């Protein structure tokens, strides 16, 4: 997305991986090298592959320095409200740019009002907040959520397979099942 859209800001908010691990994943994807090769270059990489790894790091670093790619993990903040403030910051900083937000595992995001993580009421609140960000800040939000334990082993066919809430089916513009 970043590579093909020069006037786009991509915000990645990950609950499952650290920022450093996420960058390693991006470098591996960009260089077409295995993740453990990126993590342990002295063990796995020859001179040519090391150059490919370094070139990919430089490319990802340039995207970050240009603020075309912003990666935050829960060490920066772990709530839906934090994510909203973060999106608002970049909307105010770049009022005419398109903002694409990727939120890894919306099911595990926290909140600042003290609601229990993962409860249906909390997911309804988080889903509503995420939807409001898209309209208020004119951005696209792509979020992953977990499937129910029952739905894990069967190909999901409807919103009953989504863990924690049915509110997502009303707030989402589109639901795509990856199984």
C-alpha positions in Angstrom: 0.0 0.0 0.0 2.8 2.4 0.9 4.8 1.6 -2.1 2.0 2.2 -4.6 0.5 5.3 -3.0 2.9 8.2 -2.6 0.3 10.6 -1.2 -0.9 8.2 1.5 -0.1 7.9 5.2 -0.3 4.3 6.4 -0.7 3.9 10.2 -0.1 0.4 11.6 -1.3 -0.3 15.2 -0.3 -3.7 16.3 -1.4 -5.5 19.5 0.3 -8.8 18.8 3.8 -7.8 17.8 6.3 -5.3 18.9 7.2 -2.4 16.5 10.6 -4.0 16.0 9.2 -7.4 15.1 6.7 -5.7 12.7 9.5 -3.9 10.9 11.4 -7.2 10.6 8.3 -8.7 9.0 8.1 -5.9 6.6 11.7 -6.2 5.7 11.3 -9.9 5.2 8.3 -9.4 3.0 10.0 -6.6 0.9 13.2 -8.6 0.5 11.5 -11.9 0.0 13.9 -13.4 2.7 12.8 -15.5 5.6 12.1 -13.7 8.9 14.7 -15.7 10.8 17.2 -14.7 8.2 16.4 -11.1 8.8 16.6 -11.6 12.6 19.9 -13.5 12.5 21.8 -12.3 9.5 25.2 -13.4 10.6 24.0 -17.0 10.7 21.9 -17.1 7.5 22.9 -14.4 5.1 25.7 -14.3 2.5 27.0 -11.0 1.1 24.3 -10.8 -1.6 21.4 -11.5 0.7 22.8 -9.2 3.3 22.8 -6.4 0.7 19.2 -7.2 -0.1 18.2 -7.1 3.5 20.0 -3.8 4.0 18.3 -2.3 0.9 14.9 -3.4 2.3 15.7 -1.9 5.7 16.6 1.4 4.0 13.4 1.4 2.0 11.2 0.8 5.1 13.2 3.3 7.1 12.7 6.0 4.4 9.0 5.4 4.5 9.0 5.9 8.2 11.2 9.0 8.0 8.9 10.5 5.4 5.9 9.7 7.6 4.3 7.6 4.9 4.5 4.6 7.3 3.8 5.0 11.0 4.1 1.9 13.1 2.9 1.8 16.8 2.6 -1.0 19.2 1.0 -1.3 22.6 4.2 0.1 24.1 3.1 3.4 22.7 -0.6 3.1 23.8 -3.0 0.2 24.1 -6.5 1.8 23.9 -9.0 2.6 21.2 -9.0 6.2 22.4 -5.2 6.3 22.0 -5.6 5.1 18.4 -8.3 7.8 17.8 -6.0 10.6 19.1 -3.2 9.2 17.0 -5.3 9.3 13.8 -6.5 12.8 14.7 -2.9 14.0 15.1 -2.0 12.9 11.6 -5.3 14.1 10.1 -4.5 17.6 11.6 -0.9 17.4 10.4 -1.8 16.3 6.9 -5.4 17.5 6.2 -5.4 16.6 2.5 -3.6 13.2 2.5 -5.4 9.9 2.5 -5.0 8.0 5.7 -5.0 4.2 5.8 -5.1 2.6 9.3 -4.3 -1.1 9.9 -5.2 -2.3 13.4 -4.0 -5.8 14.2 -6.4 -7.7 16.5 -9.1 -5.3 17.4 -10.4 -7.9 19.8 -7.5 -7.3 22.1 -7.4 -3.5 22.1 -8.0 -1.8 25.5 -10.0 1.2 26.4 -9.6 4.2 28.8 -13.0 4.0 30.4 -12.4 0.8 32.4 -14.4 -1.7 30.4 -13.3 -5.3 30.5 -11.2 -6.3 27.4 -13.0 -8.8 25.2 -16.5 -8.5 26.7 -19.4 -8.0 24.2 -20.2 -4.5 25.6 -16.6 -3.5 25.3 -16.4 -4.7 21.7 -19.5 -2.8 20.9 -17.9 0.3 22.3 -14.6 -0.3 20.4 -16.4 -1.1 17.2 -18.4 2.1 17.5 -15.3 4.2 18.2 -13.4 2.7 15.3 -16.4 3.4 13.0 -16.5 7.0 14.2 -12.8 7.5 13.4 -13.4 6.6 9.8 -16.1 9.3 9.4 -14.7 12.0 11.7 -11.1 11.7 10.3 -11.9 10.6 6.8 -9.7 7.5 6.9 -9.9 3.9 5.9 -9.6 1.4 8.8 -8.7 -2.2 8.2 -8.9 -4.2 11.4 -8.4 -7.9 12.1 -10.5 -9.7 14.7 -10.4 -13.2 16.1 -12.9 -15.9 15.3 -14.8 -17.8 18.0 -13.1 -21.0 19.1 -15.9 -23.0 17.4 -15.3 -21.1 14.2 -11.6 -21.7 14.2 -11.9 -25.2 12.8 -14.6 -24.6 10.3 -14.7 -22.2 7.3 -16.5 -19.1 8.6 -19.7 -18.3 6.8 -21.4 -15.5 8.7 -20.8 -13.0 11.5 -21.6 -15.5 14.2 -18.0 -16.7 13.6 -16.6 -13.3 14.9 -15.5 -13.5 18.5 -16.9 -11.2 21.2 -19.6 -9.2 19.5 -22.1 -8.8 16.7 -21.6 -5.1 16.7 -18.8 -5.4 14.2 -21.3 -6.5 11.5 -23.2 -3.3 11.9 -20.2 -0.9 12.1 -18.1 -2.5 9.4 -18.5 -1.5 5.8 -17.1 -4.9 4.8 -16.2 -8.2 6.5 -13.8 -10.5 4.8 -13.1 -13.9 6.2 -9.6 -15.2 5.9 -9.4 -18.8 6.9 
